[in-house]
């Protein structure tokens, strides 16, 4: 508005005050200008209203988006006031806690915290209030089902929008899987540390176990060279060397077996087996040793001969029973040892063979009855239970039993004895498939007719040992060092009764030599002998046509048991 318009307005005001009549024509132009300005102002005001409305809509949309993001965030959120009351909760937190918003809102947060973690939460919350910086803690939270889960709480301090009072947003992350993994890793670490400790003790013990029999073998072998040594001393020294050698062999066998088990290389060779024959063979084998200690050994077979054939790994069952009986002999100084089996029915109507080995020995304390089945545990025992041995036998036994689908346990009382039990599935095989070799002890005949024997062996010491062991049962012994010669000798001597066939022969191995002999002689008894003794060797030998299998070093008693089995005098 210009100066002229201002003066005219002032003049009109004075004329009105003095009661003078106003000449409106003088102000017509100014009124038009004012109306135009008012119109412009009104348009601007409407535009501002539209902008304000638009801003309010955007604010509401932003608020809705925020609430939607808050409610459906992948992490649970709680809003808690300074006194610990829950003032807000999102949908994810409700899912984690298995509760509704109404059930949780306006409740104390401590209501959902595990009692054992209350102190941890109080410390976390006090620090969050006092230090005014983000805090984290791991606690357990309770679901509506009363189940607990591991949660990581991350706290942020902020001010309320209207009251400006402090409030705290707590993010909840379910870390149950992580905690379980941490727990498993911790247990695995502890187990590894324990294994390292036991293996260290085992290696120290193994050094002792190997050096001790070696000392007996080498030391007394050297003493045998002494001139003018009496016959009594010679026999005593020889017995010590023999005992030390057997101890060394047991250690080597255990080391090989546990190594294969640890590496997952131990395989099952399932075939039809006569369980009664196996039990009686073990009885015959250990009877002299038990009676030499002034004790009695007996056995019990629950099945009649025609039903005693089952599908299992014969060598594993033999190893299991042998180890348990050997342990019974080792830890028993007087009384008796009994072993055998019976048929038991499970609640699922399945039949099991439940074997047992019972002794009247020193017994096992209750706190050691589980530990004895752990690997290397013998090396960790410092009391009278830790007799000589590598501490692997029962661990190997347990592994074999579990591989065969059974379980093992022990009942024992200190100074009264122990009974070891184990089960195997009973899958009977018709006895018609087999020659019935079932004998009772009273029916056994120790007399073996004189035999014509071929020894196929390329190692001079082994050949000499076998020759001596079979001398009392032989009318003629033929010797060869190659597979080709073994085949030719059998071809030229069809009356040979027994071939002791070494597997690792030059020119032609024992498997191939046996196969060729079987082409023209189906009746001769061929027993494979090997220093390998690996899982599956027996099955390879049987598949090649051998009647049986024996591992080196050949035990005289075991060899004679084979001779009685196949050549008992009728």
C-alpha positions in Angstrom: 0.0 0.0 0.0 1.4 3.4 -1.1 1.7 6.6 1.0 -1.4 8.2 -0.6 -3.6 5.3 0.4 -2.3 5.5 3.9 -3.0 9.3 4.1 -6.5 8.7 2.7 -7.3 6.1 5.4 -6.1 8.3 8.2 -8.2 11.2 6.8 -11.3 8.9 6.6 -10.7 7.8 10.3 -10.6 11.5 11.3 -13.8 12.4 9.4 -15.6 9.4 11.0 -14.5 10.6 14.5 -15.8 14.2 13.7 -19.2 12.9 12.4 -18.4 13.9 8.9 -19.8 12.1 5.9 -17.2 10.0 4.1 -16.8 10.2 0.4 -16.4 6.5 -0.5 -15.5 7.2 -4.0 -12.1 8.3 -2.7 -11.4 4.8 -1.3 -12.9 2.6 -4.0 -9.6 1.7 -5.4 -8.1 0.9 -2.0 -11.0 -1.5 -1.2 -10.5 -3.4 -4.4 -6.8 -3.8 -3.6 -7.6 -5.0 -0.1 -10.1 -7.5 -1.3 -7.6 -8.9 -3.8 -5.1 -9.2 -1.0 -7.6 -11.0 1.2 -8.3 -13.4 -1.7 -4.6 -14.1 -2.1 -4.2 -14.7 1.6 -7.2 -17.0 1.7 -5.7 -19.0 -1.2 -2.4 -19.2 0.6 -4.2 -20.3 3.8 -6.0 -23.1 2.0 -2.8 -24.2 0.5 -1.1 -24.3 3.9 -4.1 -26.2 5.3 -3.6 -28.8 2.5 0.1 -29.0 3.2 -0.6 -29.5 6.9 -3.2 -32.2 6.2 -0.7 -33.9 3.9 2.0 -33.7 6.6 -0.4 -35.2 9.2 -1.1 -38.1 6.8 2.6 -38.7 6.2 3.2 -38.6 10.0 0.4 -41.1 10.5 1.7 -43.3 7.8 5.2 -43.1 9.2 3.8 -44.0 12.6 1.9 -46.9 11.2 5.0 -48.1 9.3 7.1 -47.8 12.5 4.5 -49.7 14.6 4.3 -52.4 11.8 8.1 -52.7 11.7 8.3 -52.8 15.5 5.5 -55.4 15.8 6.8 -57.7 13.1 10.5 -57.3 13.6 12.5 -60.5 13.5 13.7 -59.8 17.0 11.4 -59.7 20.0 11.1 -56.2 21.8 9.9 -55.2 25.2 9.5 -51.6 26.4 10.1 -51.4 30.1 9.9 -48.4 32.4 12.4 -47.5 35.1 10.6 -49.7 37.6 10.7 -52.8 35.5 7.1 -52.8 34.3 6.4 -53.9 30.8 4.8 -51.1 28.8 5.0 -52.4 25.3 5.7 -55.7 23.5 5.9 -56.6 19.9 4.4 -59.6 18.2 7.7 -61.5 17.9 8.3 -61.3 21.6 4.8 -62.7 22.2 5.6 -65.7 20.0 8.9 -66.3 21.8 7.1 -66.1 25.2 4.0 -68.0 23.9 1.8 -65.2 25.4 -0.5 -62.4 24.3 0.2 -58.7 24.6 -2.6 -58.4 27.2 -1.0 -61.2 29.3 2.4 -59.5 29.4 1.7 -55.7 29.3 1.7 -54.0 32.8 3.4 -57.0 34.4 6.9 -57.0 36.0 9.5 -58.3 33.6 11.0 -60.4 36.5 7.9 -62.6 36.2 9.2 -64.2 33.0 12.9 -64.5 34.1 14.2 -67.9 35.4 14.9 -67.7 39.2 18.5 -68.6 38.7 19.1 -65.6 36.4 17.3 -62.9 38.5 20.5 -61.5 39.9 22.1 -61.4 36.5 19.1 -59.4 35.2 19.1 -56.9 38.1 22.8 -56.2 37.6 22.2 -55.7 33.9 19.2 -53.3 34.5 21.0 -51.3 37.2 23.9 -50.8 34.9 21.6 -49.8 32.0 19.9 -47.1 34.3 23.1 -45.7 35.9 25.6 -45.8 33.0 23.1 -44.7 30.4 24.7 -46.9 27.7 23.7 -50.0 25.9 24.0 -53.3 27.8 23.8 -57.0 27.0 23.2 -60.1 29.2 22.4 -63.8 28.6 19.5 -65.2 30.7 16.7 -67.7 30.6 13.1 -66.6 29.9 10.0 -68.5 30.8 7.3 -69.3 28.3 3.6 -69.6 29.2 4.1 -73.4 29.1 6.6 -73.0 31.9 9.4 -74.1 29.6 12.5 -72.0 29.6 14.7 -70.9 26.7 18.1 -69.2 26.5 17.8 -65.5 25.5 20.3 -62.7 24.8 18.9 -59.3 26.1 20.2 -56.1 24.5 19.1 -53.0 26.3 18.8 -49.4 25.0 17.9 -46.4 27.1 15.6 -43.7 25.6 13.0 -41.0 26.8 9.3 -41.3 26.6 7.8 -39.1 23.8 5.4 -37.1 26.0 6.5 -37.5 29.6 10.2 -37.4 28.8 10.6 -40.1 31.5 13.3 -42.7 30.8 12.2 -46.0 29.3 14.1 -49.0 28.1 13.8 -51.0 24.9 15.0 -54.6 25.4 15.7 -56.7 22.3 15.2 -60.4 22.9 17.1 -62.9 20.8 16.5 -66.7 21.2 20.0 -68.2 21.5 19.0 -71.7 22.7 20.6 -73.5 19.7 23.7 -71.5 20.2 23.9 -72.2 23.9 23.3 -75.9 23.2 26.1 -75.9 20.7 28.3 -74.1 23.2 27.4 -76.7 25.8 28.2 -79.6 23.4 31.4 -78.0 22.4 32.4 -77.5 26.0 31.5 -81.1 26.8 33.5 -82.2 23.7 36.4 -80.1 24.8 36.3 -81.6 28.3 36.0 -85.1 26.8 38.9 -84.4 24.5 41.0 -83.1 27.4 40.0 -86.2 29.4 40.9 -88.4 26.5 44.2 -86.7 26.1 44.9 -87.2 29.8 43.9 -90.9 29.5 45.9 -91.4 26.3 49.0 -89.9 27.9 48.6 -92.2 30.8 47.8 -95.0 28.4 51.0 -94.4 26.4 53.0 -94.4 29.6 51.3 -97.6 30.7 51.7 -99.1 27.2 55.5 -98.5 27.4 55.5 -100.3 30.6 53.3 -103.1 29.3 55.5 -103.7 26.2 58.9 -103.4 28.0 57.9 -105.7 30.9 57.2 -108.8 28.8 60.1 -108.0 26.5 62.3 -107.9 29.5 61.0 -111.3 30.5 61.5 -112.7 27.0 65.0 -111.3 26.3 66.3 -111.6 29.9 65.3 -115.2 30.5 66.3 -116.2 26.9 69.8 -114.9 27.8 69.8 -116.8 31.1 69.1 -120.0 29.2 72.6 -119.7 27.7 74.1 -120.1 31.1 76.2 -123.3 31.4 75.3 -126.0 33.9 71.7 -124.7 34.2 69.5 -127.3 36.0 66.6 -128.8 34.2 64.2 -127.3 36.7 65.5 -123.8 36.1 65.4 -124.3 32.4 61.7 -125.3 32.5 61.0 -122.3 34.9 62.7 -119.9 32.5 60.9 -121.3 29.5 57.6 -120.9 31.2 58.4 -117.3 32.0 59.3 -116.6 28.3 56.1 -118.3 27.2 54.0 -116.3 29.6 55.7 -113.0 28.6 55.2 -113.8 24.9 51.5 -114.4 25.4 51.2 -111.2 27.3 53.0 -109.3 24.5 50.7 -110.9 21.9 47.6 -109.8 23.9 48.8 -106.2 23.9 49.5 -106.2 20.2 46.1 -107.7 19.4 44.4 -105.1 21.6 46.3 -102.2 20.0 45.4 -103.4 16.5 41.7 -103.9 17.4 41.2 -100.6 19.1 43.0 -98.8 16.2 40.6 -100.3 13.7 37.6 -99.4 15.9 38.8 -95.8 16.4 39.3 -95.5 12.6 35.9 -97.0 11.8 37.6 -99.8 9.8 36.2 -102.7 11.9 33.7 -104.6 9.7 31.2 -107.3 10.5 31.3 -110.6 8.7 27.8 -112.1 9.4 27.5 -115.8 8.7 25.8 -118.9 10.2 27.6 -120.0 13.4 27.1 -122.9 15.9 26.9 -121.1 19.2 27.1 -124.3 21.3 30.3 -125.3 19.5 31.8 -121.9 20.2 31.0 -122.0 23.9 32.4 -125.6 24.2 35.6 -124.7 22.3 36.3 -121.8 24.8 35.6 -124.2 27.7 38.1 -126.7 26.3 40.7 -124.0 25.6 40.6 -122.4 29.1 40.0 -125.5 31.2 43.7 -126.4 31.8 44.5 -122.8 32.8 41.6 -122.6 35.3 42.4 -126.0 36.8 46.0 -125.0 37.1 44.9 -122.3 39.5 43.0 -124.8 41.6 39.6 -123.6 40.4 36.6 -125.1 38.6 35.2 -123.9 35.2 31.8 -124.9 33.8 29.5 -123.8 31.0 25.8 -123.8 30.2 24.3 -124.1 26.7 20.5 -123.4 26.7 19.8 -124.5 23.1 19.6 -128.0 21.8 22.1 -128.9 19.1 19.6 -128.5 16.2 18.7 -125.0 17.3 22.1 -123.7 18.1 22.9 -122.1 14.7 22.6 -118.3 14.5 23.6 -115.6 12.1 26.3 -113.5 13.7 30.0 -112.6 13.4 31.6 -115.7 14.8 35.1 -114.2 15.3 33.6 -111.2 17.2 31.5 -113.5 19.5 34.6 -115.6 20.1 36.7 -112.5 20.9 33.9 -111.3 23.3 33.6 -114.5 25.3 37.4 -115.1 25.3 38.1 -111.7 26.7 35.4 -111.9 29.4 36.6 -115.4 30.5 40.3 -114.3 30.5 39.3 -111.3 32.7 37.4 -113.7 35.0 40.6 -115.9 35.3 42.8 -112.9 35.8 40.8 -111.4 38.7 39.9 -114.7 40.4 42.3 -116.6 42.6 40.0 -119.2 44.1 36.5 -120.6 43.6 34.9 -121.0 40.2 34.1 -119.5 36.8 30.9 -120.2 34.9 29.8 -119.0 31.6 27.1 -119.7 29.0 23.9 -118.3 27.7 20.1 -118.5 28.0 17.1 -117.4 25.9 15.2 -114.3 27.0 12.1 -112.7 25.6 11.8 -108.9 25.3 8.6 -107.0 25.8 8.4 -106.7 22.0 8.3 -110.5 21.7 11.8 -110.7 20.3 14.2 -113.4 21.4 17.7 -112.6 22.6 20.6 -114.8 23.6 21.7 -113.5 27.0 25.3 -114.5 27.7 27.0 -114.4 31.1 30.4 -114.9 32.6 30.4 -115.3 36.3 33.4 -115.5 38.7 34.1 -115.5 42.4 36.9 -113.0 42.1 37.8 -109.6 43.8 34.7 -107.8 42.4 34.4 -104.2 41.1 33.4 -101.2 43.2 30.1 -99.5 42.2 31.8 -96.3 41.3 34.0 -98.1 38.7 31.4 -100.3 37.1 30.7 -97.9 34.2 34.3 -96.7 33.9 35.7 -100.1 33.2 34.1 -100.1 29.7 35.8 -96.8 28.7 38.9 -96.9 26.5 42.3 -96.5 28.2 40.6 -96.4 31.6 42.9 -99.1 33.0 45.8 -96.7 32.8 43.9 -94.2 35.0 43.2 -96.6 37.9 45.8 -96.5 40.7 44.3 -99.0 43.1 44.4 -102.8 43.2 42.0 -103.1 40.3 44.7 -102.0 37.9 46.4 -105.3 37.3 48.6 -105.8 34.3 47.1 -104.9 30.9 46.6 -102.1 28.5 43.0 -101.2 29.6 41.5 -101.9 26.2 39.9 -105.3 26.5 36.5 -104.4 27.9 36.3 -101.3 25.6 36.9 -103.6 22.6 34.4 -106.1 23.9 31.7 -103.4 24.4 32.3 -102.1 20.8 32.0 -105.6 19.3 28.7 -106.2 21.2 27.2 -102.9 20.1 28.2 -103.6 16.5 26.4 -106.9 16.8 23.2 -105.2 18.1 23.6 -106.1 21.8 24.3 -104.5 25.1 26.7 -105.3 28.0 26.4 -104.6 31.7 27.9 -105.9 34.9 26.7 -106.9 38.4 29.4 -107.1 41.0 30.2 -107.0 44.7 33.7 -106.3 46.1 35.4 -109.5 47.3 32.4 -111.6 46.2 32.8 -111.7 42.5 31.3 -110.3 39.2 28.9 -111.4 36.6 29.2 -109.8 33.1 26.1 -110.0 30.9 25.6 -109.3 27.3 22.9 -109.9 24.7 22.9 -110.8 21.0 19.9 -111.1 18.7 18.7 -114.7 18.2 18.1 -115.4 14.6 18.1 -119.1 14.4 19.3 -120.9 11.2 18.1 -124.4 10.4 20.6 -127.0 11.6 20.2 -129.1 8.5 22.6 -126.8 6.7 25.4 -127.9 9.0 27.2 -131.0 10.2 26.3 -131.3 13.8 29.5 -131.0 15.8 27.7 -130.5 19.1 29.4 -132.4 21.9 29.1 -132.4 25.6 32.2 -132.6 27.7 31.5 -136.2 28.7 31.4 -137.1 25.0 34.7 -135.6 24.0 37.5 -137.9 23.1 41.0 -136.5 23.4 42.5 -139.3 21.2 43.3 -138.3 17.7 44.3 -140.8 15.0 47.7 -140.5 13.4 47.7 -138.2 10.5 49.5 -137.5 7.3 50.1 -133.8 7.4 51.4 -131.2 4.9 52.8 -128.0 6.4 52.9 -125.2 3.8 55.1 -122.5 5.5 57.9 -120.3 4.2 59.1 -119.1 7.6 61.6 -121.6 9.1 60.9 -120.8 12.7 57.1 -121.1 12.2 57.5 -124.3 10.3 59.7 -125.8 13.1 57.2 -124.8 15.8 54.2 -126.3 13.9 56.1 -129.5 13.2 56.9 -129.9 16.9 53.3 -129.2 17.9 51.7 -131.8 15.6 54.4 -134.4 16.0 52.5 -136.5 18.5 49.5 -136.6 16.2 51.3 -137.3 12.9 52.5 -140.5 11.2 54.1 -138.5 8.4 54.9 -134.8 8.0 55.6 -133.2 4.5 57.0 -129.7 4.3 57.0 -127.1 1.6 57.7 -123.3 1.4 55.7 -122.4 -1.7 52.1 -122.4 -2.9 52.9 -124.2 -6.2 54.6 -127.0 -4.4 51.7 -127.4 -1.9 49.3 -127.9 -4.8 51.6 -130.5 -6.5 52.2 -132.4 -3.3 48.5 -132.7 -2.6 48.0 -133.9 -6.2 50.6 -136.6 -5.8 49.5 -137.5 -2.2 45.7 -137.9 -2.2 45.9 -139.6 1.2 47.0 -136.4 3.0 44.6 -135.9 6.0 45.5 -132.2 6.9 47.1 -129.2 5.2 48.3 -126.3 7.4 48.3 -123.6 4.8 50.1 -120.4 5.3 48.3 -117.5 3.5 51.4 -115.4 2.6 53.3 -118.0 0.5 55.7 -117.1 -2.3 54.9 -117.8 -6.0 51.2 -118.6 -5.1 49.4 -117.4 -2.0 47.5 -119.7 0.3 44.1 -118.6 -0.9 44.9 -119.5 -4.6 46.7 -122.7 -3.6 43.6 -123.8 -1.6 41.3 -123.1 -4.5 43.4 -125.2 -6.8 43.6 -128.1 -4.4 39.8 -128.1 -4.0 39.5 -128.7 -7.8 40.7 -132.2 -7.3 40.4 -132.9 -3.6 37.2 -132.0 -1.7 37.9 -134.0 1.4 41.3 -133.0 2.8 41.0 -130.7 5.8 42.8 -127.4 5.1 43.4 -125.0 8.0 44.6 -121.5 7.1 47.2 -119.9 9.2 48.3 -116.3 9.0 50.1 -113.6 11.0 47.8 -110.9 9.7 44.7 -111.7 11.7 42.6 -108.9 10.2 38.9 -108.6 10.1 37.7 -110.6 7.1 40.7 -112.9 6.8 38.7 -115.9 8.1 35.9 -115.3 5.6 38.4 -115.1 2.7 39.9 -118.3 3.8 36.6 -120.1 4.1 35.5 -118.7 0.7 38.7 -120.1 -0.8 37.8 -123.6 0.5 39.6 -123.8 3.9 37.8 -125.7 6.7 39.0 -123.4 9.4 41.4 -120.5 10.3 44.1 -120.0 13.0 46.2 -116.9 13.7 49.9 -116.8 14.5 51.6 -117.2 16.8 49.9 -120.6 16.8 48.9 -121.7 20.2 49.5 -125.4 20.9 46.3 -125.9 22.8 44.2 -124.2 20.1 45.8 -126.2 17.4 45.2 -129.5 19.3 41.6 -128.4 19.8 41.3 -128.2 16.0 42.8 -131.6 15.6 40.3 -133.1 18.1 37.5 -131.3 16.3 38.2 -132.8 12.9 40.1 -136.0 13.6 38.8 -137.4 16.9 39.3 -141.1 17.1 35.9 -142.9 16.7 
